[in-house]
Amino acid sequence: MTTIALYGATGKIGQRILNEALARGHKVTAIVRDATRASDKRANLDFKPGDILKPESVAAATKGYEVVVSAYGPGAGDAHQIAKAADSLVEGLGVNQPVRLIFVGGAGSLEVSPGLQLVDTPTFHKEWKPPALAHREALQIFRSSTIEWTYLSPAAIIEPGSRTGKYRLGKDQLVVNEKGESRISMEDYAKAIVDEIENPQFPRQRFTLAY
């Protein structure tokens, strides 16, 4: 059993990470803005108040945990808060070392050809660009830090689906199939996150996955 502090547990990906971790016997604390509103009473699940954008809150909320997972997203808010959250995690977790961070990242900074990232291609959706650039900045923040981190970029398309357990892993290049498609379900993404918790393969690295 691993003790996990999870940010973003109420989001689409965060919910699936929470379910996967609990199903595999880990103890999870969901760090939320208002813990008094939590109604999920499952075994091995607790709730704790905290603000990922404040380093002092991160330090207090994550003290004593083995792994911190961030599935944080600002929703329709300011995309730059993704990078702000990365800065806050680096500063806050720096107080509590050793603790591992696993960060739900973006696909935009994956290379589609040498030196060309997905976010910089002409066909990249305009509305996806602000969060993609913020996720790219977050990755650079982690790479410049001294904490223990792992950053998981999804496939170009990530959506609800089935937990197949069958996908391919990569590092900094977009993984595509024979048709040039890059897809992954949120369920399989969550599985990969918990696999990395249980059996670390990518310390201080980014990795990715797709069918």
C-alpha positions as YAML, in Angstrom:
chain: A
units: angstrom
residues:
- id: 1
  name: MET
  ca: [0.00, 0.00, 0.00]
- id: 2
  name: THR
  ca: [1.27, 3.44, -0.98]
- id: 3
  name: THR
  ca: [0.07, 6.65, 0.65]
- id: 4
  name: ILE
  ca: [-0.98, 9.03, -2.11]
- id: 5
  name: ALA
  ca: [-2.00, 12.68, -1.96]
- id: 6
  name: LEU
  ca: [-4.13, 13.51, -5.00]
- id: 7
  name: TYR
  ca: [-4.95, 16.95, -6.38]
- id: 8
  name: GLY
  ca: [-7.76, 17.22, -8.93]
- id: 9
  name: ALA
  ca: [-9.60, 14.12, -7.71]
- id: 10
  name: THR
  ca: [-12.98, 15.46, -8.86]
- id: 11
  name: GLY
  ca: [-11.91, 15.99, -12.50]
- id: 12
  name: LYS
  ca: [-12.47, 13.48, -15.29]
- id: 13
  name: ILE
  ca: [-8.92, 12.11, -15.20]
- id: 14
  name: GLY
  ca: [-8.50, 12.61, -11.45]
- id: 15
  name: GLN
  ca: [-11.60, 10.54, -10.70]
- id: 16
  name: ARG
  ca: [-10.22, 7.67, -12.74]
- id: 17
  name: ILE
  ca: [-6.81, 7.87, -11.04]
- id: 18
  name: LEU
  ca: [-8.59, 7.82, -7.67]
- id: 19
  name: ASN
  ca: [-10.66, 4.77, -8.64]
- id: 20
  name: GLU
  ca: [-7.65, 2.91, -10.06]
- id: 21
  name: ALA
  ca: [-5.52, 3.58, -6.99]
- id: 22
  name: LEU
  ca: [-8.24, 2.52, -4.56]
- id: 23
  name: ALA
  ca: [-9.01, -0.61, -6.58]
- id: 24
  name: ARG
  ca: [-5.36, -1.61, -6.27]
- id: 25
  name: GLY
  ca: [-5.28, -1.21, -2.50]
- id: 26
  name: HIS
  ca: [-3.58, 2.14, -2.07]
- id: 27
  name: LYS
  ca: [-4.50, 4.76, 0.52]
- id: 28
  name: VAL
  ca: [-5.52, 8.04, -1.12]
- id: 29
  name: THR
  ca: [-6.09, 11.47, 0.34]
- id: 30
  name: ALA
  ca: [-7.89, 13.81, -2.02]
- id: 31
  name: ILE
  ca: [-6.72, 17.36, -1.45]
- id: 32
  name: VAL
  ca: [-9.63, 19.69, -2.16]
- id: 33
  name: ARG
  ca: [-10.55, 23.29, -1.47]
- id: 34
  name: ASP
  ca: [-13.45, 22.37, 0.85]
- id: 35
  name: ALA
  ca: [-13.10, 18.98, 2.53]
- id: 36
  name: THR
  ca: [-16.36, 19.44, 4.45]
- id: 37
  name: ARG
  ca: [-18.34, 18.91, 1.23]
- id: 38
  name: ALA
  ca: [-16.82, 15.49, 0.52]
- id: 39
  name: SER
  ca: [-19.36, 12.66, 0.55]
- id: 40
  name: ASP
  ca: [-17.35, 9.69, -0.73]
- id: 41
  name: LYS
  ca: [-17.00, 7.23, 2.15]
- id: 42
  name: ARG
  ca: [-14.96, 4.48, 0.50]
- id: 43
  name: ALA
  ca: [-12.30, 2.62, 2.46]
- id: 44
  name: ASN
  ca: [-8.75, 3.98, 2.25]
- id: 45
  name: LEU
  ca: [-10.04, 7.37, 1.06]
- id: 46
  name: ASP
  ca: [-9.71, 10.60, 3.03]
- id: 47
  name: PHE
  ca: [-10.15, 14.26, 2.20]
- id: 48
  name: LYS
  ca: [-7.99, 17.16, 3.26]
- id: 49
  name: PRO
  ca: [-8.24, 20.88, 2.50]
- id: 50
  name: GLY
  ca: [-5.51, 22.47, 0.42]
- id: 51
  name: ASP
  ca: [-4.70, 24.92, -2.37]
- id: 52
  name: ILE
  ca: [-2.29, 23.71, -5.07]
- id: 53
  name: LEU
  ca: [-1.51, 27.31, -6.08]
- id: 54
  name: LYS
  ca: [-0.02, 28.15, -2.66]
- id: 55
  name: PRO
  ca: [3.37, 26.55, -1.83]
- id: 56
  name: GLU
  ca: [2.82, 26.77, 1.92]
- id: 57
  name: SER
  ca: [-0.48, 24.90, 1.52]
- id: 58
  name: VAL
  ca: [1.18, 22.26, -0.65]
- id: 59
  name: ALA
  ca: [3.89, 21.74, 1.96]
- id: 60
  name: ALA
  ca: [1.36, 21.36, 4.77]
- id: 61
  name: ALA
  ca: [-1.12, 19.16, 2.88]
- id: 62
  name: THR
  ca: [1.41, 16.69, 1.45]
- id: 63
  name: LYS
  ca: [3.65, 16.18, 4.47]
- id: 64
  name: GLY
  ca: [4.12, 12.49, 5.25]
- id: 65
  name: TYR
  ca: [2.91, 11.07, 1.91]
- id: 66
  name: GLU
  ca: [5.01, 8.85, -0.32]
- id: 67
  name: VAL
  ca: [3.59, 10.07, -3.64]
- id: 68
  name: VAL
  ca: [1.78, 13.23, -4.72]
- id: 69
  name: VAL
  ca: [-0.28, 13.08, -7.91]
- id: 70
  name: SER
  ca: [-1.47, 16.26, -9.58]
- id: 71
  name: ALA
  ca: [-4.42, 15.96, -11.95]
- id: 72
  name: TYR
  ca: [-5.08, 19.66, -11.48]
- id: 73
  name: GLY
  ca: [-6.68, 21.70, -14.23]
- id: 74
  name: PRO
  ca: [-8.10, 25.23, -14.15]
- id: 75
  name: GLY
  ca: [-11.14, 24.24, -16.18]
- id: 76
  name: ALA
  ca: [-12.38, 27.30, -18.03]
- id: 77
  name: GLY
  ca: [-10.11, 29.52, -15.95]
- id: 78
  name: ASP
  ca: [-6.70, 30.98, -16.69]
- id: 79
  name: ALA
  ca: [-4.58, 28.29, -18.35]
- id: 80
  name: HIS
  ca: [-1.41, 29.84, -16.94]
- id: 81
  name: GLN
  ca: [-2.47, 28.52, -13.54]
- id: 82
  name: ILE
  ca: [-1.12, 25.14, -14.74]
- id: 83
  name: ALA
  ca: [2.39, 26.58, -14.72]
- id: 84
  name: LYS
  ca: [1.68, 28.39, -11.46]
- id: 85
  name: ALA
  ca: [0.64, 25.07, -9.92]
- id: 86
  name: ALA
  ca: [3.90, 23.50, -11.12]
- id: 87
  name: ASP
  ca: [5.91, 26.27, -9.45]
- id: 88
  name: SER
  ca: [3.91, 25.85, -6.27]
- id: 89
  name: LEU
  ca: [4.40, 22.08, -6.24]
- id: 90
  name: VAL
  ca: [8.15, 22.42, -6.72]
- id: 91
  name: GLU
  ca: [8.44, 24.89, -3.86]
- id: 92
  name: GLY
  ca: [6.02, 23.13, -1.54]
- id: 93
  name: LEU
  ca: [7.27, 19.60, -2.12]
- id: 94
  name: GLY
  ca: [10.84, 20.80, -1.82]
- id: 95
  name: VAL
  ca: [10.13, 21.22, 1.90]
- id: 96
  name: ASN
  ca: [8.97, 17.60, 2.22]
- id: 97
  name: GLN
  ca: [11.61, 15.68, 0.31]
- id: 98
  name: PRO
  ca: [11.81, 12.77, -0.23]
- id: 99
  name: VAL
  ca: [8.39, 12.59, -1.89]
- id: 100
  name: ARG
  ca: [7.60, 11.70, -5.50]
- id: 101
  name: LEU
  ca: [5.43, 13.86, -7.74]
- id: 102
  name: ILE
  ca: [3.53, 12.45, -10.71]
- id: 103
  name: PHE
  ca: [2.01, 15.18, -12.86]
- id: 104
  name: VAL
  ca: [-0.83, 14.83, -15.35]
- id: 105
  name: GLY
  ca: [0.65, 16.73, -18.28]
- id: 106
  name: GLY
  ca: [-0.27, 17.72, -21.80]
- id: 107
  name: ALA
  ca: [0.49, 16.30, -25.24]
- id: 108
  name: GLY
  ca: [1.32, 19.59, -26.95]
- id: 109
  name: SER
  ca: [5.03, 19.51, -26.09]
- id: 110
  name: LEU
  ca: [5.54, 16.05, -27.64]
- id: 111
  name: GLU
  ca: [7.61, 16.03, -30.82]
- id: 112
  name: VAL
  ca: [5.93, 15.03, -34.08]
- id: 113
  name: SER
  ca: [9.26, 15.32, -35.93]
- id: 114
  name: PRO
  ca: [12.75, 16.32, -34.81]
- id: 115
  name: GLY
  ca: [12.55, 19.78, -33.26]
- id: 116
  name: LEU
  ca: [8.81, 20.25, -34.01]
- id: 117
  name: GLN
  ca: [6.34, 19.94, -31.16]
- id: 118
  name: LEU
  ca: [2.66, 19.16, -31.65]
- id: 119
  name: VAL
  ca: [1.55, 22.54, -30.26]
- id: 120
  name: ASP
  ca: [3.62, 24.32, -32.92]
- id: 121
  name: THR
  ca: [2.08, 22.52, -35.90]
- id: 122
  name: PRO
  ca: [-0.28, 24.53, -38.15]
- id: 123
  name: THR
  ca: [-3.23, 22.20, -37.55]
- id: 124
  name: PHE
  ca: [-3.12, 22.35, -33.74]
- id: 125
  name: HIS
  ca: [-6.52, 23.51, -32.43]
- id: 126
  name: LYS
  ca: [-6.41, 27.18, -31.45]
- id: 127
  name: GLU
  ca: [-8.52, 26.66, -28.32]
- id: 128
  name: TRP
  ca: [-6.13, 23.98, -27.07]
- id: 129
  name: LYS
  ca: [-3.07, 26.18, -27.38]
- id: 130
  name: PRO
  ca: [-3.13, 28.14, -24.07]
- id: 131
  name: PRO
  ca: [-3.25, 25.01, -21.84]
- id: 132
  name: ALA
  ca: [-0.75, 23.24, -24.11]
- id: 133
  name: LEU
  ca: [1.74, 26.08, -23.76]
- id: 134
  name: ALA
  ca: [1.15, 26.21, -19.99]
- id: 135
  name: HIS
  ca: [1.80, 22.46, -19.75]
- id: 136
  name: ARG
  ca: [4.99, 22.90, -21.75]
- id: 137
  name: GLU
  ca: [6.10, 25.58, -19.29]
- id: 138
  name: ALA
  ca: [5.25, 23.28, -16.39]
- id: 139
  name: LEU
  ca: [7.47, 20.55, -17.85]
- id: 140
  name: GLN
  ca: [10.37, 22.98, -18.05]
- id: 141
  name: ILE
  ca: [9.75, 24.00, -14.44]
- id: 142
  name: PHE
  ca: [10.08, 20.39, -13.33]
- id: 143
  name: ARG
  ca: [13.16, 19.80, -15.45]
- id: 144
  name: SER
  ca: [14.84, 22.77, -13.78]
- id: 145
  name: SER
  ca: [13.90, 21.62, -10.27]
- id: 146
  name: THR
  ca: [15.58, 19.32, -7.78]
- id: 147
  name: ILE
  ca: [12.48, 17.41, -6.64]
- id: 148
  name: GLU
  ca: [11.60, 13.86, -7.72]
- id: 149
  name: TRP
  ca: [9.03, 14.17, -10.50]
- id: 150
  name: THR
  ca: [7.48, 12.25, -13.38]
- id: 151
  name: TYR
  ca: [5.36, 13.92, -16.07]
- id: 152
  name: LEU
  ca: [2.91, 11.84, -18.10]
- id: 153
  name: SER
  ca: [1.84, 13.28, -21.44]
- id: 154
  name: PRO
  ca: [-1.29, 11.66, -22.86]
- id: 155
  name: ALA
  ca: [-1.87, 10.82, -26.49]
- id: 156
  name: ALA
  ca: [-3.06, 13.68, -28.71]
- id: 157
  name: ILE
  ca: [-6.65, 12.63, -28.02]
- id: 158
  name: ILE
  ca: [-7.64, 11.48, -24.53]
- id: 159
  name: GLU
  ca: [-11.27, 10.72, -23.76]
- id: 160
  name: PRO
  ca: [-13.44, 8.44, -21.62]
- id: 161
  name: GLY
  ca: [-13.35, 4.83, -22.75]
- id: 162
  name: SER
  ca: [-12.33, 1.35, -21.68]
- id: 163
  name: ARG
  ca: [-9.51, 0.11, -19.48]
- id: 164
  name: THR
  ca: [-7.76, -2.22, -21.93]
- id: 165
  name: GLY
  ca: [-4.32, -2.33, -20.33]
- id: 166
  name: LYS
  ca: [-2.86, -2.54, -23.84]
- id: 167
  name: TYR
  ca: [-0.97, 0.49, -25.10]
- id: 168
  name: ARG
  ca: [2.51, 1.59, -26.11]
- id: 169
  name: LEU
  ca: [4.82, 3.83, -24.13]
- id: 170
  name: GLY
  ca: [7.17, 6.52, -25.38]
- id: 171
  name: LYS
  ca: [9.15, 9.43, -24.03]
- id: 172
  name: ASP
  ca: [9.30, 12.77, -25.83]
- id: 173
  name: GLN
  ca: [7.83, 11.80, -29.20]
- id: 174
  name: LEU
  ca: [4.10, 11.53, -29.96]
- id: 175
  name: VAL
  ca: [3.07, 7.87, -30.18]
- id: 176
  name: VAL
  ca: [0.84, 7.16, -33.21]
- id: 177
  name: ASN
  ca: [-0.66, 4.07, -34.81]
- id: 178
  name: GLU
  ca: [-0.32, 2.90, -38.39]
- id: 179
  name: LYS
  ca: [-3.00, 5.39, -39.45]
- id: 180
  name: GLY
  ca: [-1.16, 8.29, -37.84]
- id: 181
  name: GLU
  ca: [-3.69, 8.50, -35.00]
- id: 182
  name: SER
  ca: [-2.73, 9.16, -31.38]
- id: 183
  name: ARG
  ca: [-5.41, 8.16, -28.85]
- id: 184
  name: ILE
  ca: [-5.73, 6.86, -25.31]
- id: 185
  name: SER
  ca: [-8.65, 6.35, -22.93]
- id: 186
  name: MET
  ca: [-8.71, 8.13, -19.58]
- id: 187
  name: GLU
  ca: [-9.04, 4.71, -17.96]
- id: 188
  name: ASP
  ca: [-5.80, 3.42, -19.48]
- id: 189
  name: TYR
  ca: [-4.09, 6.73, -18.71]
- id: 190
  name: ALA
  ca: [-5.06, 6.28, -15.06]
- id: 191
  name: LYS
  ca: [-3.71, 2.73, -15.13]
- id: 192
  name: ALA
  ca: [-0.36, 4.02, -16.39]
- id: 193
  name: ILE
  ca: [-0.24, 6.59, -13.58]
- id: 194
  name: VAL
  ca: [-0.78, 3.93, -10.91]
- id: 195
  name: ASP
  ca: [1.67, 1.58, -12.63]
- id: 196
  name: GLU
  ca: [4.29, 4.32, -12.30]
- id: 197
  name: ILE
  ca: [3.41, 4.75, -8.63]
- id: 198
  name: GLU
  ca: [3.89, 1.04, -7.98]
- id: 199
  name: ASN
  ca: [6.91, 0.48, -10.21]
- id: 200
  name: PRO
  ca: [8.79, 3.71, -11.00]
- id: 201
  name: GLN
  ca: [10.26, 3.62, -14.50]
- id: 202
  name: PHE
  ca: [10.59, 7.30, -15.35]
- id: 203
  name: PRO
  ca: [12.21, 9.24, -12.49]
- id: 204
  name: ARG
  ca: [12.77, 12.90, -13.41]
- id: 205
  name: GLN
  ca: [11.48, 12.17, -16.92]
- id: 206
  name: ARG
  ca: [8.47, 12.71, -19.12]
- id: 207
  name: PHE
  ca: [6.78, 9.74, -20.74]
- id: 208
  name: THR
  ca: [3.73, 9.24, -22.91]
- id: 209
  name: LEU
  ca: [1.37, 6.51, -24.09]
- id: 210
  name: ALA
  ca: [-1.06, 5.71, -26.89]
- id: 211
  name: TYR
  ca: [-2.68, 2.73, -28.58]
...
